[in-house]
Amino acid sequence: MKAFRHFYNRFLEAIAAILLVAVTVIVTAGFVFRWSGHSLVWYDEVAAISLAWLTYYAGALAALRGAHIGFAGFVNSLPSQWRVGATLFSSAVTIFFFALLTWTGFEVVKILKGDTLVSIPEVSLQVTQSVIPIASAMFVLAELLRLPDLLEEARRGPLVDHELQEALEHGKIAAREHRK
């Protein structure tokens, strides 16, 4: 399971990195062409779609790492015997929501059959909107892969607040740099 989780993490990192580069190239090209007085017809539409894709796929990566929005402080304030139940409930709600979004996304993609981008009629809206069901299913998988470790963490004691942990690590690095 850990090996698959590691592979999945690398896979999501690669997708996010590729999309980040693509968004950067698209936005830069859009700026340069607009600045030179030769605006790209497709820029606005493609840039918005690319950013949405980055957001969805990076969200699955954040879910796998436990870096999405959470309430670790609230769960940690609960009595220890309730912590596991609250953690399980939270994960169940998240999984249910994204499973529903996966199903709804597939329904939307079916409805869009035959529709295309306005600026690039060769590109189907089914392709551009496929990000919703695909990334939502990837989010569910990320939650399921993370759940055993999260439950074990809840059994052991307080949940780790990843945002707080990251801020503290950055603070330590900044303090070391300041002392140099």
N, C-alpha and C positions, 0 to 999 in steps of 0.2 A: 504494500500500500504506500509506504514512504517513497519507494522508487517511482511509482506512478505519479504521486503528488509532486515530486521533484521534476519529473518530465513535464507534467501539466503546467507547473510554474514557469518553466523555461519556454514552453510553447506559448503561453499567454504573454510572457515578456517579449518574445519575438514578434508576435502580432502587434503588441502595443508600440514597440520600437519602430516597426515598419510603418505603422499608421502615423506615428509622431513625425517621422521623416517625411511621409507623404503630405501631411497637413502643412508642414513647414515649407516644403517645395511649392505646394499649391498657393499658399498665402504669399510667399515671396514672389512667385511668378505673377500673381495677380497684381501685386503692388508695382512691380517693375513695368509690366505692360500698361497699367493704368497711368503711372507716372510718365511714361513715354508717349502717352496719348493714344494708345492702341489697346483699349480695354478688351479683355477676353470675354466673349459672350457667355461662356459657361462658368466663369469663375465663382460667382455668388452661390449658385446652386451646388456646384461640386464642393466648394469649401465648406458649406453648411453640412452636407452629407458626410464629408470626411471627418469633420469634427464630431458629429454624432457617432460615427463608427468608432472613433478613438475613445469617446466617452463610454460607450457600451462595453467594448472589449477590455478597456482598462478597469472598468467596474468589476468585471469577473476576476481580474488579477487582484484587485483590492480585496474582494471577497475571500479569495484563497488565502491571502495574507492576514485576514482579520483587520484590514485597515479601512473598511467602510464604516458608515455611521453606526455607532453602537452606544449602549448605555452601561458600560462597565461600572461606572460610579454607582448607578442605581442598583445594579445586580450585586455589587460588592456591599452595599448597605443592607442587603437582606440577611436574615439569619442563615447560617451555613446550610441548614437542612432545606432551605428554599432555593438556594443558589442554582443547583443542578436543574430543578424544575423550571425556573425562570429562564435559564440558558436554553433548555430544550424547547420551551414554548417560543422563545424569541427566534430560534433557528427554524422551528416549524412554520411560524408565520412568514418568515423570509422565504423559505423554500416554497410554501404555498403561493405566495405572491408571484414569484418568478416563474413557477410552473404555470400559473394562470396567464402570465404575460407571454410565455412561450406558446401556449395554445392559442391565445388571442392573436399573437403576432403571425402565426401560421394562417389563421383565418383572414387577416388583413392582407397578407401576401397573396392568397388565393383571389381575393376581391380585385387586387390591382392588376390582374392578368390583362395584358394588352395596353396598359398605360405606360408612358415613357417620360423621361425627363423633358422639360420644356426646351432647354438649351441644347440637349444632345438626344434627339429622338431615337438614336440607335441603342440607348441604354434603357432597359426596362426598369420600372419602379419596383418590380418584384425583386430585382437584384439589390437595389439601394435599400429597400426596407427589410430585406432578409436579415439584417443585423438584429432586429428586435427578437425574433424567435431564436436565432442561433446563439446570440450572446446571452439571452435569458437562460437558455438551457445550459450554457457554459457556467453561468452564475450558480445555477442549482447544483451542478457537479462540484463546483468549488466549495459551496456550503457543505455538501455531503462529505467531501474529502476532509474538510476542516473540523467537522462536528466531533469525531472521536477525541481529538486533542483538546477541543474546547470543553467538552464534558469532563475530561480528566482534570483539566485546569480548574474547573468549577468545583470538583470534588476535593481537590487539594487545598484550596483556599481562594482568596480574592482573585478575580480575573485581572489579567494584565490590561491596562489602558494603553493601547498602542500609541495613541497620540501623545500621551504624557511621557511614555518611555522614549519616544523619538525626540521630543522636546528636551528631555533631560540629557540624552546622548549628544544632541547638538550643543547644549549648554556646556557640557564637559569639553567638547572639542574647541568651542570658542574660548573657554577659560584657558586651555592649554596654549592656544594660539596667542592669547593676550599676554601670557606670562613670558613668551619667547622674546 
